């Protein structure tokens, strides 16, 4: 009885930690200047330490603890990259995600140990392995889905954003001012893409080269269209060509690609609906149409074969 009570107390505490960390994780805070200072410090340009994590706060101490484990540093780097691609950046977001991942892993193992407490060790070993795989893979799967959705939302909003950028540039504003204005206008329609443009603008103001700022945006988002946009802007600044007309033509090309993706999705919808129809709709249809006829036929055969 005491063991069961202790397990439920630990499970409740873990669940509370998961909910709290998830709520903190889903509140991304953009800090382009802070990110630029961290990059400069890590490169030794400000005379600071070369460590990426300085250990301040609970998140930093927790990350340092995970990094001290075998393979923990690679796990942190991979998680940080996927978090950036999902729109969650900074040491706090990374620390919250690692807390969620570790707490979920412990909860899965603890729950399986409690469920298999009366079984043999040989039977419980396979269940523990399955629980460990589930506890390790599920947070990464969810994070991958978040990154895919983030990238898809940006890709859908990129044609309209570039078109608006070309219009604003045509009014005579500089590129940085135009990107800031577009970010403000698109904040309520495409907030993900607006934040990315604002991040690039602030990084350029902090002293980073525009090409490197766009390269960082490509790494964060994983969109090749951003790479083409970066090359177009750099070439326009280098050779003095009209950027507004080039952006309008590029926006039209992106809208054509978006329409083709929509047509492709419509074409695939029929094939994707085939499996649910075969697995779920057709069996029910057969039961509704054939079972009454079979029951009626069997009833008639019993009447014909009965005593006269």
Secondary structure, DSSP 4 states (H G I P E B T S, - for coil): -HHHHHHHHHHHHHHHHHHHHHHHHTS----HHHHHHHHHHHTTTTS--S-S----HHHHHHHHHHHTSTTHHHHHHHHHHHHHHTT--SHHHHHHHHHHHHHHHHHHHHHHHHHTTTS-HHHHHHHHHHHHHHHHHHHHHHHHHHHHHHHHHHHHHHHHHHHHHHHHHHTT--HHHHHHHHHHHTTTT-HHHHHHHHHHHHHHHTT--HHHHHHHHHHHH--HHHHHHHHHHHHHHHHT--HHHHHHHHHHHHHHHHHHHHHHHHHHHHHHHHHHIIIIIHHHHHHHHHHHHHHHHHHHHHHHHS--
